[in-house]
């Protein structure tokens, strides 16, 4: 029984900065943009939490 395209396990999407984009389809590019956008949001959230911790420590030690 042949395996349908939908039944095949999908390769995990990854992206390497500077990677050649020539062979990627519009769908592939759209998936990568979503992946990278989610990663940027995650990084911004981590940065915000770290700033808040630093600001709290600075305020504590300045008092």
Secondary structure, DSSP 8 states (H G I E B T S, - for coil): ----GGGS--------TT---TT--HHHHHHHHHHHHHHHHHHHHHHHHHHHHHHHHHHHHH-
